[in-house]
Amino acid sequence: MGSEDLKQRQLQRTNAFKKHVKKCQKRGYEMGLLKKRIGQLIHAEPLPPEAYEHWLVGNWKDRRECRVRDKIKDDWVLIYSVWDEAGNPVPFEADRVDIESQTLILEATGTHADLLS
């Protein structure tokens, strides 16, 4: 394992995210999949196309969403944001540059109905 493999973003979880995780656990969601997706984001690994990673708008401006499971029509999503040291959102094109100075904030997880309605 090279030194590049050890680089990762700083991680923060909002209180809302922690509540949502408990709700997902009660629903019987496979939490290992969420941990895997978070690991990919911490290490700035490219997500598969099926994760459908994209920007959100409106109240969720500067936040991103991706599917937790690698299934096109799945409704379990993760909402997160990535910020640089100056407090600016990191654009996708700078996603894998200087990741140790970036912070990944886990904002919410659940279904679209839970989070975006």
C-alpha positions as a Markdown table, in Angstrom:
| # | Residue | x | y | z |
|---|---|---|---|---|
| 1 | Met | 0.0 | 0.0 | 0.0 |
| 2 | Gly | 1.5 | 3.3 | -1.1 |
| 3 | Ser | 1.3 | 6.6 | 0.8 |
| 4 | Glu | -1.3 | 7.8 | -1.7 |
| 5 | Asp | -3.7 | 5.1 | -0.4 |
| 6 | Leu | -3.6 | 6.6 | 3.1 |
| 7 | Lys | -4.8 | 10.0 | 2.2 |
| 8 | Gln | -8.3 | 10.9 | 3.3 |
| 9 | Arg | -10.6 | 13.8 | 4.0 |
| 10 | Gln | -11.6 | 14.9 | 7.4 |
| 11 | Leu | -15.0 | 13.6 | 8.4 |
| 12 | Gln | -17.9 | 15.2 | 10.2 |
| 13 | Arg | -21.4 | 13.9 | 10.9 |
| 14 | Thr | -24.3 | 16.2 | 11.5 |
| 15 | Asn | -26.7 | 15.4 | 14.3 |
| 16 | Ala | -29.5 | 15.0 | 11.7 |
| 17 | Phe | -27.3 | 12.4 | 9.9 |
| 18 | Lys | -26.8 | 10.4 | 13.1 |
| 19 | Lys | -30.6 | 10.4 | 13.7 |
| 20 | His | -31.2 | 9.2 | 10.1 |
| 21 | Val | -28.7 | 6.4 | 10.5 |
| 22 | Lys | -30.7 | 5.1 | 13.5 |
| 23 | Lys | -33.9 | 5.2 | 11.5 |
| 24 | Cys | -32.2 | 3.3 | 8.7 |
| 25 | Gln | -30.9 | 0.7 | 11.2 |
| 26 | Lys | -34.5 | 0.2 | 12.5 |
| 27 | Arg | -35.7 | -0.3 | 9.0 |
| 28 | Gly | -33.2 | -3.1 | 8.5 |
| 29 | Tyr | -31.1 | -1.4 | 5.9 |
| 30 | Glu | -27.7 | -3.0 | 5.3 |
| 31 | Met | -25.4 | -0.6 | 7.1 |
| 32 | Gly | -22.3 | -2.1 | 5.6 |
| 33 | Leu | -23.3 | -0.6 | 2.3 |
| 34 | Leu | -23.5 | 2.9 | 3.9 |
| 35 | Lys | -20.0 | 2.4 | 5.5 |
| 36 | Lys | -18.6 | 1.3 | 2.1 |
| 37 | Arg | -20.0 | 4.4 | 0.3 |
| 38 | Ile | -18.7 | 6.7 | 3.1 |
| 39 | Gly | -15.3 | 5.0 | 2.8 |
| 40 | Gln | -15.3 | 5.7 | -0.9 |
| 41 | Leu | -16.1 | 9.4 | -0.2 |
| 42 | Ile | -13.5 | 9.8 | 2.5 |
| 43 | His | -10.8 | 8.5 | 0.2 |
| 44 | Ala | -12.2 | 10.5 | -2.8 |
| 45 | Glu | -12.6 | 7.3 | -4.8 |
| 46 | Pro | -14.7 | 7.6 | -8.0 |
| 47 | Leu | -18.2 | 6.3 | -7.5 |
| 48 | Pro | -19.8 | 4.0 | -10.0 |
| 49 | Pro | -22.2 | 5.5 | -12.5 |
| 50 | Glu | -25.1 | 3.6 | -10.7 |
| 51 | Ala | -24.5 | 5.7 | -7.6 |
| 52 | Tyr | -25.8 | 8.7 | -9.6 |
| 53 | Glu | -23.7 | 11.3 | -7.7 |
| 54 | His | -25.0 | 14.8 | -8.4 |
| 55 | Trp | -25.4 | 18.3 | -6.9 |
| 56 | Leu | -28.6 | 19.3 | -5.2 |
| 57 | Val | -30.4 | 22.7 | -5.4 |
| 58 | Gly | -32.7 | 24.8 | -3.3 |
| 59 | Asn | -32.4 | 24.2 | 0.5 |
| 60 | Trp | -29.7 | 21.6 | -0.2 |
| 61 | Lys | -27.5 | 24.0 | -2.3 |
| 62 | Asp | -23.8 | 23.1 | -2.2 |
| 63 | Arg | -24.7 | 19.5 | -1.1 |
| 64 | Arg | -24.4 | 16.4 | -3.2 |
| 65 | Glu | -26.4 | 13.3 | -3.3 |
| 66 | Cys | -25.6 | 9.7 | -4.2 |
| 67 | Arg | -27.3 | 6.4 | -4.0 |
| 68 | Val | -26.0 | 4.1 | -1.2 |
| 69 | Arg | -26.6 | 0.9 | -3.2 |
| 70 | Asp | -25.3 | 0.6 | -6.7 |
| 71 | Lys | -28.8 | 0.2 | -8.3 |
| 72 | Ile | -30.2 | 2.6 | -10.8 |
| 73 | Lys | -33.7 | 2.8 | -9.3 |
| 74 | Asp | -32.8 | 2.5 | -5.6 |
| 75 | Asp | -34.2 | 5.1 | -3.2 |
| 76 | Trp | -31.7 | 4.9 | -0.3 |
| 77 | Val | -29.6 | 8.1 | -0.7 |
| 78 | Leu | -26.8 | 9.8 | 1.1 |
| 79 | Ile | -26.6 | 13.6 | 1.2 |
| 80 | Tyr | -23.2 | 15.1 | 1.9 |
| 81 | Ser | -20.9 | 18.0 | 1.2 |
| 82 | Val | -17.2 | 18.5 | 0.6 |
| 83 | Trp | -15.5 | 21.7 | 1.7 |
| 84 | Asp | -12.0 | 23.1 | 1.4 |
| 85 | Glu | -10.0 | 24.8 | 4.1 |
| 86 | Ala | -11.4 | 28.2 | 3.2 |
| 87 | Gly | -15.0 | 27.0 | 3.7 |
| 88 | Asn | -15.9 | 26.8 | 0.0 |
| 89 | Pro | -17.7 | 23.8 | -1.6 |
| 90 | Val | -15.3 | 21.6 | -3.6 |
| 91 | Pro | -16.4 | 21.2 | -7.2 |
| 92 | Phe | -16.4 | 17.8 | -8.8 |
| 93 | Glu | -13.4 | 18.7 | -11.0 |
| 94 | Ala | -11.3 | 19.4 | -7.9 |
| 95 | Asp | -12.6 | 16.4 | -5.9 |
| 96 | Arg | -9.4 | 14.4 | -5.9 |
| 97 | Val | -6.9 | 17.3 | -5.5 |
| 98 | Asp | -5.4 | 17.9 | -2.1 |
| 99 | Ile | -8.0 | 15.7 | -0.3 |
| 100 | Glu | -6.3 | 15.9 | 3.1 |
| 101 | Ser | -7.3 | 19.6 | 3.3 |
| 102 | Gln | -11.0 | 18.8 | 2.5 |
| 103 | Thr | -13.8 | 18.0 | 4.9 |
| 104 | Leu | -16.5 | 15.6 | 4.1 |
| 105 | Ile | -19.7 | 16.4 | 6.0 |
| 106 | Leu | -22.4 | 13.7 | 6.2 |
| 107 | Glu | -25.7 | 15.6 | 6.2 |
| 108 | Ala | -28.5 | 13.0 | 5.8 |
| 109 | Thr | -29.4 | 9.5 | 4.7 |
| 110 | Gly | -32.7 | 7.8 | 3.9 |
| 111 | Thr | -35.2 | 7.8 | 1.1 |
| 112 | His | -36.1 | 10.7 | -1.1 |
| 113 | Ala | -39.5 | 11.0 | 0.7 |
| 114 | Asp | -37.7 | 11.2 | 4.0 |
| 115 | Leu | -35.2 | 13.8 | 3.0 |
| 116 | Leu | -36.4 | 15.9 | 0.1 |
| 117 | Ser | -40.2 | 16.3 | 0.6 |
